[in-house]
Amino acid sequence: MPAENRPARATNPVIPGFHPDPSICRVGDDYYLACSSFEYFPGVPLFHSRDLVHWTQIGNVLDRPEQLTLPTSMHSSGGIYAPTLRYHDGRFWLIVTNCHEGGGNLIVTATDPAGPWSDPVWAPGVPHIDPDLAWDEDGTCWCTVAGISQVRLDPTTGETYGTPQPLWSGAPGALAPEAPHLYRIGDYWYLLIAEGGTERGHAVSIARASTPDGPFEPCPANPILTHRGTHYPIQNTGHADLVQGPDGSWWMFFLGVRARGGTPFWHVLGRETFLAPVTWEDGWPVVGEVTLDLGTLPWPLSPAPAEERRDDFDGAELPPYWISVRDRPAEHHTTKERSGWLTLRARGSSLDEPDVVFTGRRQQHLNCRARTLIDPSEGRGGLAVRLDERHHYAVEATGTHVQVVARIGDLRSVVAEQQAPAGPLVLGVTVTDPPSDRGPFTGPDVVSLGFEGPDGTFTALASLDGRYLSTEVAGGFTGRILGMYAAQGTVHFDWFEYEPLDG
């Protein structure tokens, strides 16, 4: 059967790994989706799809220092929270919160979503986080934020009119009403929000009104999506956005987690982007079953080219999936100093420091392997699994030794050390399922760190419990990042390879 006529099957998550707070817009046959990025630079990864299932990252919205400042005084899980991406009057608009002292809500625009995006317009009259943009029939722009409150806004200047007015805020007494999105669908304005907090109690609720500023009538079936108190493999479901599919059907994008292991169940990849079908009954959206297997979709899928597993650092610029902690100054991160190598020049003394020179990519598979060829002859650096400054594992090399370092909260330990082979060497990290003897105390996975000998044999210096690099232990809003770092002097990396091991 020709490929275009085969039944289309799809799986969740549609964007795996640390890609939370999805916001989506449709322009013709094209879909664009943006996510939160927190303390990482560049900020706000932007994806493109034709089928809602296969997504290709085409850039990062905030990719210049003049757009994004993330100071070292800012804690991890600060920074860029919850963008809203919309298309209006021939332009793409993105509003987002930069959560650090002196930050606030900013707006950027572009005619091409791949960039460049404009310098930010600040909106000091917009309070709180999770800002949303919606335009009514006469062109008035309404900005709705967590809380839930709303104010009229000129998105071209950032000027607000009047004071923010409270709207409907979900179930009485519900924790953290947030993530508002306002839509005109048919005869009503619909206000979609999250509530219950972004942990196991997360939920999606909705209300409607005849005008964009209410008063709003809540859906009698609220919450329309939640997995709290269930055994489903996808948990923490919330922070949603609605869109119509290629055939006119409705779909919901939302964040969720895949928690594993024993009590209290651990999620390590961060909050990921999931998809579920939506139908309408009596003027209200009804969310279909949320599963890992989405089954057959009513339109052909459009798979993107397979992502290269290996980056040889031959380009002048890094692909958009590479991210760094807080900034990426050229004097500390470059592919131009040694042809075909990524050169990192140390600034902080270890991964414990907020200004560590680190370049990594999101862990997107429950089981995976990362490898890199390092030349540490001019310094000290390595390959790390990072959650934040206080939670990371690393295999680190100098010109003479290789060691495994574990940081868990206030504790930092060199858990293994061995003399290194002469010359450049391959460092490796493998993430695998926990032991078969599983029980209530079993962690989500095992992280093995080591190096390869001249014959390619991998020597695991340490195998560590993955629960300590989970959100349930560390807190925060991010997920694991696998990457390279420099802790002293100058360190060169010839290539980096990421390989999924779970199919």
C-alpha positions as CSV (number, residue, x, y, z in Angstrom):
1,M,0.0,0.0,0.0
2,P,1.4,3.5,-0.9
3,A,2.7,5.2,2.2
4,E,0.2,8.1,1.8
5,N,-2.7,5.6,2.0
6,R,-1.5,3.6,5.0
7,P,-3.4,4.0,8.3
8,A,-1.7,6.5,10.5
9,R,-0.7,5.5,14.0
10,A,0.9,7.8,16.5
11,T,2.3,7.6,20.0
12,N,2.6,9.9,23.0
13,P,4.5,11.9,24.1
14,V,4.5,13.8,20.8
15,I,7.5,15.9,22.0
16,P,9.4,13.8,24.6
17,G,11.8,15.1,27.2
18,F,11.8,18.4,29.0
19,H,9.3,20.3,26.9
20,P,6.6,21.7,29.2
21,D,3.8,24.2,28.9
22,P,3.0,23.7,25.2
23,S,1.3,26.5,23.3
24,I,0.3,25.9,19.7
25,C,-1.1,27.8,16.8
26,R,-2.1,26.8,13.3
27,V,-1.4,28.8,10.1
28,G,-2.9,27.1,7.0
29,D,-1.6,23.6,6.9
30,D,1.3,24.3,9.3
31,Y,1.4,24.0,13.1
32,Y,3.9,25.7,15.4
33,L,4.5,24.9,19.0
34,A,6.5,26.7,21.8
35,C,7.6,25.4,25.2
36,S,9.1,26.8,28.4
37,S,12.9,26.7,28.8
38,F,13.5,28.0,32.4
39,E,17.2,28.6,33.1
40,Y,18.5,27.5,29.7
41,F,19.8,29.6,26.8
42,P,18.7,29.9,24.1
43,G,15.1,30.1,25.3
44,V,11.7,28.9,24.1
45,P,12.2,26.0,21.7
46,L,10.0,26.3,18.7
47,F,8.7,23.3,16.7
48,H,6.9,22.8,13.3
49,S,4.6,20.0,12.2
50,R,2.1,19.2,9.5
51,D,0.4,16.3,11.3
52,L,0.3,17.3,15.0
53,V,2.5,14.2,15.8
54,H,5.9,14.6,14.2
55,W,7.6,17.8,15.3
56,T,10.9,19.3,14.1
57,Q,12.6,22.0,16.1
58,I,13.2,24.9,13.8
59,G,14.8,27.3,16.3
60,N,14.6,29.0,19.6
61,V,12.6,32.2,20.0
62,L,14.9,33.9,22.4
63,D,18.3,33.2,20.9
64,R,20.2,36.5,21.5
65,P,21.5,38.1,24.7
66,E,19.5,41.2,24.1
67,Q,16.4,39.1,24.1
68,L,17.2,37.0,27.1
69,T,19.1,37.7,30.3
70,L,19.4,35.0,32.9
71,P,21.7,36.2,35.7
72,T,23.8,33.8,37.8
73,S,21.9,35.1,40.9
74,M,18.7,33.5,39.5
75,H,18.1,30.0,40.9
76,S,17.5,27.0,38.6
77,S,13.9,26.6,37.5
78,G,13.8,30.4,37.3
79,G,13.9,32.1,33.9
80,I,11.4,31.5,31.1
81,Y,7.9,30.4,32.1
82,A,5.0,29.3,30.0
83,P,4.9,31.1,26.6
84,T,1.7,31.7,24.6
85,L,2.2,31.5,20.8
86,R,-0.4,33.0,18.5
87,Y,-0.7,34.2,14.8
88,H,-2.6,37.4,14.2
89,D,-2.7,39.9,11.4
90,G,0.1,38.3,9.4
91,R,2.5,38.0,12.3
92,F,3.5,35.5,14.9
93,W,3.2,36.8,18.5
94,L,4.8,35.3,21.6
95,I,4.3,36.5,25.1
96,V,6.2,35.0,28.0
97,T,7.4,35.6,31.5
98,N,11.1,36.0,32.4
99,C,11.1,35.1,36.1
100,H,14.0,36.7,37.8
101,E,14.5,39.9,39.7
102,G,14.1,42.8,37.3
103,G,12.3,40.5,34.7
104,G,8.6,40.5,33.8
105,N,6.4,39.8,30.9
106,L,7.8,40.4,27.4
107,I,6.4,40.2,23.8
108,V,8.3,39.3,20.7
109,T,7.1,39.0,17.1
110,A,8.2,37.4,13.8
111,T,7.0,37.0,10.2
112,D,8.9,33.7,9.9
113,P,8.6,31.5,13.0
114,A,12.1,30.1,12.4
115,G,13.3,33.6,13.1
116,P,14.7,36.1,13.6
117,W,12.3,37.2,16.3
118,S,12.2,40.8,17.4
119,D,13.8,42.4,20.4
120,P,11.4,42.2,23.3
121,V,8.7,44.7,24.1
122,W,8.1,44.7,27.9
123,A,4.6,44.9,29.4
124,P,5.1,46.1,33.0
125,G,1.4,46.5,33.5
126,V,0.8,42.7,33.0
127,P,1.0,41.0,36.4
128,H,1.9,37.4,37.3
129,I,3.0,34.5,35.0
130,D,1.5,32.5,32.2
131,P,0.4,35.4,30.0
132,D,-2.0,34.7,27.1
133,L,-3.0,36.9,24.1
134,A,-6.4,36.9,22.4
135,W,-7.9,39.4,19.9
136,D,-11.6,40.1,19.7
137,E,-13.5,41.1,16.5
138,D,-12.7,44.8,16.8
139,G,-9.0,44.2,17.2
140,T,-8.8,44.7,21.0
141,C,-6.1,42.5,22.5
142,W,-6.8,40.8,25.9
143,C,-4.0,39.5,28.1
144,T,-5.0,37.0,30.7
145,V,-2.6,35.7,33.3
146,A,-2.3,33.2,36.2
147,G,-4.6,34.1,39.0
148,I,-6.8,34.4,36.9
149,S,-7.0,38.1,35.9
150,Q,-7.2,40.0,32.6
151,V,-6.2,43.4,31.2
152,R,-6.5,45.1,27.8
153,L,-3.1,45.4,26.2
154,D,-1.4,47.0,23.2
155,P,1.0,44.2,22.2
156,T,3.0,46.5,19.9
157,T,4.0,48.9,22.8
158,G,3.3,46.8,26.0
159,E,1.0,49.5,27.3
160,T,-2.0,48.3,29.3
161,Y,-5.4,50.0,29.8
162,G,-7.0,50.0,33.2
163,T,-6.2,47.6,36.0
164,P,-6.2,43.8,35.8
165,Q,-9.7,42.4,36.6
166,P,-10.3,39.0,38.2
167,L,-12.0,36.4,36.1
168,W,-13.2,32.9,36.8
169,S,-10.5,30.9,38.6
170,G,-11.6,27.3,38.5
171,A,-12.9,25.2,41.3
172,P,-13.3,27.2,44.6
173,G,-10.2,26.8,46.7
174,A,-8.3,25.0,43.9
175,L,-4.5,25.3,44.1
176,A,-2.7,27.4,41.5
177,P,-5.2,28.5,38.9
178,E,-2.9,29.2,36.0
179,A,-2.1,28.7,32.3
180,P,-5.1,30.6,30.9
181,H,-5.9,30.5,27.2
182,L,-8.8,32.4,25.8
183,Y,-10.5,31.5,22.5
184,R,-13.5,32.5,20.4
185,I,-15.1,29.2,19.2
186,G,-18.5,29.4,17.7
187,D,-20.9,31.6,19.8
188,Y,-18.8,31.7,22.9
189,W,-15.5,32.8,24.4
190,Y,-13.8,29.9,26.2
191,L,-11.4,30.3,29.0
192,L,-9.2,27.2,29.4
193,I,-7.1,27.0,32.6
194,A,-5.0,24.6,34.7
195,E,-5.5,24.1,38.4
196,G,-4.3,21.9,41.2
197,G,-0.6,22.6,40.8
198,T,1.7,21.0,38.2
199,E,2.3,17.9,40.3
200,R,0.0,14.9,40.7
201,G,-3.1,17.1,41.3
202,H,-2.8,18.9,38.0
203,A,-6.0,19.3,36.0
204,V,-7.6,21.3,33.1
205,S,-10.9,23.1,33.5
206,I,-12.9,25.4,31.2
207,A,-15.6,28.1,31.3
208,R,-17.4,30.1,28.7
209,A,-18.9,33.6,28.2
210,S,-20.5,35.7,25.6
211,T,-17.7,38.3,25.8
212,P,-14.0,37.9,26.3
213,D,-14.1,39.6,29.7
214,G,-16.9,37.4,31.1
215,P,-18.8,36.7,33.2
216,F,-17.8,33.1,32.7
217,E,-19.9,30.0,33.2
218,P,-17.9,26.9,34.3
219,C,-18.3,23.6,32.5
220,P,-20.4,21.3,34.6
221,A,-18.0,18.4,33.9
222,N,-14.9,20.2,35.2
223,P,-12.1,19.2,35.4
224,I,-12.2,18.1,31.8
225,L,-8.8,16.5,32.1
226,T,-7.0,15.1,35.1
227,H,-5.2,11.9,36.0
228,R,-4.9,12.5,39.7
229,G,-5.6,9.5,41.9
230,T,-5.2,7.1,38.9
231,H,-2.8,4.3,37.8
232,Y,-2.4,5.7,34.3
233,P,1.2,5.8,33.0
234,I,0.8,9.5,32.1
235,Q,0.5,11.7,35.2
236,N,0.5,15.4,36.1
237,T,-1.7,16.2,33.1
238,G,-2.5,19.9,32.7
239,H,-1.4,23.3,31.2
240,A,-3.3,22.7,27.9
241,D,-3.9,24.4,24.6
242,L,-6.5,23.7,21.9
243,V,-6.2,23.4,18.2
244,Q,-8.0,22.0,15.2
245,G,-6.5,19.1,13.3
246,P,-6.0,18.9,9.5
247,D,-9.5,17.4,9.1
248,G,-11.2,20.0,11.3
249,S,-11.4,17.8,14.4
250,W,-10.3,19.3,17.8
251,W,-7.2,18.3,19.8
252,M,-5.7,19.2,23.1
253,F,-1.9,19.6,23.7
254,F,-0.9,19.5,27.4
255,L,2.0,18.6,29.6
256,G,2.4,15.3,31.5
257,V,5.0,13.1,33.0
258,R,6.0,9.5,32.8
259,A,6.7,8.5,36.4
260,R,8.3,5.1,37.1
261,G,9.7,3.0,39.9
262,G,8.4,2.6,43.5
263,T,6.7,5.1,45.8
264,P,6.2,8.0,45.2
265,F,7.1,7.2,41.5
266,W,9.8,9.3,40.0
267,H,9.9,11.3,36.8
268,V,13.2,12.2,35.3
269,L,12.7,13.5,31.8
270,G,10.7,16.6,33.0
271,R,7.2,17.5,31.9
272,E,6.7,16.4,28.3
273,T,4.2,17.4,25.6
274,F,1.2,15.0,25.0
275,L,-1.8,15.0,22.7
276,A,-5.4,13.9,23.1
277,P,-8.5,14.1,20.9
278,V,-11.4,16.4,21.8
279,T,-15.1,16.2,20.9
280,W,-17.8,18.7,21.6
281,E,-21.1,18.0,23.5
282,D,-23.6,20.6,24.4
283,G,-21.1,23.3,23.5
284,W,-18.4,21.9,25.9
285,P,-15.1,20.2,25.0
286,V,-14.8,16.5,26.0
287,V,-11.2,15.2,26.2
288,G,-10.8,11.6,24.9
289,E,-8.7,8.9,26.5
290,V,-5.1,9.9,27.2
291,T,-2.8,7.0,26.2
292,L,0.7,6.3,25.2
293,D,-0.7,4.8,21.9
294,L,-2.8,7.4,20.1
295,G,-3.8,4.8,17.6
296,T,-4.9,5.5,14.0
297,L,-5.4,9.2,13.2
298,P,-7.9,10.4,10.5
299,W,-5.2,11.9,8.3
300,P,-1.9,10.8,6.9
301,L,1.2,11.3,9.0
302,S,4.1,13.3,7.8
303,P,7.2,11.9,9.5
304,A,10.2,14.3,9.7
305,P,13.7,13.1,8.7
306,A,15.3,11.1,11.4
307,E,17.4,13.2,13.7
308,E,21.1,12.6,13.5
309,R,22.3,10.8,16.5
310,R,25.8,12.2,16.2
311,D,27.0,15.8,16.1
312,D,30.5,16.2,14.7
313,F,30.5,19.9,15.4
314,D,31.4,20.7,11.8
315,G,29.1,23.7,11.6
316,A,29.8,27.3,12.5
317,E,26.7,27.3,14.8
318,L,25.2,24.6,17.0
319,P,21.8,23.0,16.0
320,P,18.9,24.5,17.9
321,Y,18.5,21.5,20.3
322,W,21.7,22.4,22.1
323,I,21.2,24.5,25.2
324,S,23.5,26.0,27.9
325,V,23.0,27.1,31.4
326,R,21.9,30.8,31.6
327,D,24.0,32.0,28.7
328,R,26.4,31.0,25.9
329,P,29.1,33.6,25.3
330,A,31.3,32.9,22.3
331,E,34.5,33.2,24.3
332,H,33.4,30.1,26.3
333,H,31.6,28.0,23.7
334,T,32.8,27.8,20.1
335,T,33.2,25.5,17.2
336,K,35.6,27.9,15.5
337,E,38.7,27.5,17.6
338,R,39.5,23.9,16.5
339,S,37.9,22.8,13.3
340,G,35.4,20.0,13.8
341,W,35.5,20.3,17.6
342,L,33.4,22.0,20.2
343,T,35.7,24.0,22.5
344,L,34.5,24.9,26.0
345,R,36.5,27.3,28.1
346,A,35.8,27.0,31.9
347,R,34.4,29.8,34.0
348,G,32.9,28.2,37.1
349,S,35.0,25.5,38.8
350,S,32.4,22.7,38.6
351,L,28.8,21.8,37.7
352,D,27.8,23.1,41.2
353,E,28.4,26.6,40.0
354,P,25.6,28.7,38.4
355,D,27.9,30.0,35.7
356,V,29.2,26.5,34.7
357,V,30.2,26.3,31.0
358,F,27.9,23.5,29.8
359,T,26.3,22.6,26.5
360,G,23.8,19.8,26.4
361,R,20.6,18.3,25.0
362,R,17.5,17.0,26.6
363,Q,17.2,13.4,27.6
364,Q,14.2,12.3,25.5
365,H,14.1,8.5,26.1
366,L,13.6,6.5,29.3
367,N,16.6,4.3,28.2
368,C,19.4,5.9,26.3
369,R,23.2,6.2,25.8
370,A,25.3,9.3,25.4
371,R,29.0,9.3,24.3
372,T,31.6,12.0,23.5
373,L,35.2,12.1,22.5
374,I,37.0,14.5,24.8
375,D,40.5,16.0,24.7
376,P,41.1,17.3,28.3
377,S,44.9,17.9,27.8
378,E,44.4,21.6,28.4
379,G,42.0,21.4,31.3
380,R,39.3,19.4,33.1
381,G,35.8,18.6,32.0
382,G,33.5,15.8,31.1
383,L,30.1,14.4,30.3
384,A,27.2,15.1,32.7
385,V,23.6,14.2,33.5
386,R,22.3,17.5,34.8
387,L,19.1,18.4,36.6
388,D,20.4,21.5,38.4
389,E,23.4,22.8,40.3
390,R,22.6,20.5,43.3
391,H,21.6,17.4,41.4
392,H,23.9,15.9,38.8
393,Y,26.1,13.0,37.9
394,A,29.3,13.4,35.8
395,V,32.2,11.4,34.4
396,E,35.1,13.9,34.4
397,A,38.5,13.7,32.8
398,T,41.9,15.4,33.1
399,G,45.0,14.5,31.1
400,T,45.8,11.7,33.6
401,H,42.7,10.6,35.4
402,V,39.0,10.0,34.9
403,Q,36.5,10.1,37.8
404,V,32.8,9.9,38.5
405,V,31.3,12.8,40.6
406,A,27.9,12.7,42.2
407,R,26.1,15.8,43.6
408,I,22.9,15.1,45.5
409,G,21.6,18.1,47.5
410,D,24.3,19.2,50.0
411,L,26.4,16.1,49.4
412,R,29.2,16.0,46.7
413,S,31.3,12.9,46.3
414,V,33.9,11.4,44.0
415,V,32.5,7.9,43.9
416,A,35.1,6.4,41.5
417,E,38.4,7.3,40.0
418,Q,40.9,5.6,37.7
419,Q,44.0,6.5,35.7
420,A,43.0,7.6,32.2
421,P,44.4,6.2,29.0
422,A,46.8,8.6,27.2
423,G,45.3,11.1,24.7
424,P,41.7,11.8,23.9
425,L,39.2,9.3,25.2
426,V,35.5,8.5,24.9
427,L,33.3,9.2,27.9
428,G,29.9,7.5,28.2
429,V,26.7,7.6,30.1
430,T,24.0,4.8,29.9
431,V,20.5,5.1,31.3
432,T,18.7,1.8,31.7
433,D,15.8,0.2,33.5
434,P,16.1,-0.5,37.2
435,P,16.9,-4.1,38.4
436,S,14.3,-6.7,37.9
437,D,13.9,-7.1,41.6
438,R,11.4,-4.2,41.8
439,G,9.5,-3.1,44.9
440,P,8.3,0.0,46.7
441,F,11.8,1.4,47.1
442,T,13.0,0.8,43.5
443,G,14.2,3.9,41.6
444,P,13.1,4.9,38.1
445,D,16.4,3.9,36.4
446,V,20.1,3.3,36.7
447,V,22.7,5.8,35.4
448,S,26.1,4.2,34.5
449,L,29.1,6.4,33.9
450,G,32.5,5.5,32.5
451,F,34.8,5.5,29.6
452,E,35.8,3.4,26.6
453,G,39.2,1.8,26.2
454,P,41.2,1.8,22.9
455,D,39.3,-1.3,21.8
456,G,35.9,0.3,22.3
457,T,35.1,-1.6,25.5
458,F,33.0,0.4,27.9
459,T,34.2,0.5,31.5
460,A,31.5,1.6,33.9
461,L,33.2,3.3,36.9
462,A,29.9,3.7,38.7
463,S,26.2,2.8,38.4
464,L,24.0,5.2,40.4
465,D,20.3,5.3,41.3
466,G,18.5,7.6,39.0
467,R,15.9,8.8,41.6
468,Y,18.3,11.4,42.8
469,L,18.1,13.1,39.5
470,S,14.3,13.3,39.5
471,T,11.9,16.1,40.1
472,E,10.4,14.3,43.1
473,V,13.8,14.5,44.8
474,A,15.3,17.8,43.5
475,G,12.1,19.8,43.0
476,G,11.8,22.4,40.3
477,F,10.3,22.4,36.8
478,T,12.9,21.0,34.5
479,G,14.2,17.6,33.3
480,R,17.5,15.9,32.7
481,I,20.0,17.4,30.3
482,L,22.9,15.3,28.9
483,G,25.9,17.3,27.9
484,M,29.5,18.4,28.0
485,Y,31.1,20.8,30.4
486,A,34.4,22.5,31.3
487,A,35.4,22.9,34.9
488,Q,39.0,24.1,34.5
489,G,41.0,25.5,31.6
490,T,40.0,24.6,28.0
491,V,38.4,21.3,27.0
492,H,37.7,20.1,23.4
493,F,35.0,17.7,22.3
494,D,35.3,16.1,18.8
495,W,31.8,14.7,18.7
496,F,28.7,13.9,20.8
497,E,26.4,10.9,20.2
498,Y,22.9,10.3,21.7
499,E,21.3,7.0,21.1
500,P,17.8,5.9,22.3
501,L,17.8,2.3,23.7
502,D,14.0,1.8,24.2
503,G,12.9,1.3,20.6
